[in-house]
Amino acid sequence: MALPQETVDELTKKHGEISVIRYLDRDVVLRKPTAAEYKRFRAISFNEKKRDVALETITRDTMVHPSGAEVDALFERYPAVGEAVGPEALRMVGLVEADIKK
């Protein structure tokens, strides 16, 4: 289900930079991660025993829609949601390919 523009505007006002992502049959919204959240993601991603939950963690940390129990239900129904939308959270903190000039 597509989010009404009013909801998008309210989330933008509350959280600043957001990204609306169409995931299967619904819109999910991520806000830009904080520096601390990104550092936590990096720490988890470099820990061999926890690496598999790194994208889920940053996705859960930054998902502002849906919220609460709906997030848990979304991850229960679609366990790969973190891998599907988490890279967008990383893009918002600048993790993109750089065009390096020689």
C-alpha positions in Angstrom: 0.0 0.0 0.0 1.4 3.4 -1.0 1.9 6.0 1.7 -0.2 9.1 1.5 1.9 12.2 0.8 0.7 13.7 4.1 2.4 10.8 6.0 5.6 11.3 4.0 5.6 15.0 4.8 5.0 14.3 8.5 7.9 11.7 8.6 10.2 14.2 6.8 9.3 16.9 9.3 10.0 14.6 12.2 13.1 12.8 11.0 14.7 15.0 8.3 16.1 13.0 5.4 14.1 9.9 4.7 13.8 7.4 1.9 10.5 5.8 0.9 11.1 2.3 -0.5 8.6 0.1 -2.2 9.1 -3.3 -0.8 6.8 -6.0 -2.2 3.3 -4.9 -1.5 4.0 -1.9 0.8 6.1 1.2 1.4 8.7 1.2 4.1 10.4 4.4 5.2 14.0 4.7 6.5 15.5 7.8 8.0 19.1 8.7 7.6 21.2 6.8 10.2 23.1 8.6 12.8 26.9 8.4 13.0 26.6 6.2 16.1 24.2 3.8 14.2 26.6 3.6 11.3 29.5 2.9 13.6 27.5 0.1 15.3 26.7 -1.3 11.8 30.4 -1.4 11.0 31.3 -3.0 14.3 28.7 -5.7 13.7 29.6 -6.2 10.1 33.3 -6.8 11.0 32.4 -9.3 13.7 32.5 -12.7 12.0 30.0 -14.1 14.5 27.5 -11.3 14.0 28.0 -10.2 10.4 24.8 -11.8 9.2 22.6 -9.4 11.3 24.4 -6.2 10.4 21.9 -5.1 7.6 18.9 -6.2 9.7 20.3 -4.1 12.6 20.7 -0.9 10.6 17.4 -1.4 8.9 15.6 -1.9 12.3 17.4 1.2 13.7 16.3 3.5 10.9 12.9 2.2 9.9 10.3 4.8 10.8 7.4 3.3 8.9 6.0 0.8 9.7 6.8 1.1 13.4 6.5 -0.9 16.6 5.1 -4.4 16.4 4.5 -3.9 12.6 8.3 -3.9 12.1 8.6 -7.3 13.9 5.8 -8.7 11.9 7.4 -7.5 8.6 10.7 -9.2 9.6 8.9 -12.3 10.6 7.0 -12.5 7.3 9.9 -11.4 5.1 13.2 -12.3 6.9 15.2 -10.8 4.0 13.8 -7.3 4.4 17.1 -6.1 6.0 19.1 -7.2 3.0 16.5 -5.8 0.6 16.2 -2.3 2.0 19.2 -1.9 4.3 21.5 -0.8 1.5 19.4 2.3 1.1 20.3 3.3 4.7 23.9 2.9 3.9 23.5 5.1 0.8 22.0 7.8 2.9 25.2 8.0 5.0 27.4 8.2 1.9 28.4 4.6 1.3 28.4 4.9 -2.5 30.9 4.1 -5.1 33.3 7.1 -5.5 34.4 8.2 -8.9 38.2 8.3 -8.4 40.2 10.4 -10.9 43.8 9.5 -11.5 
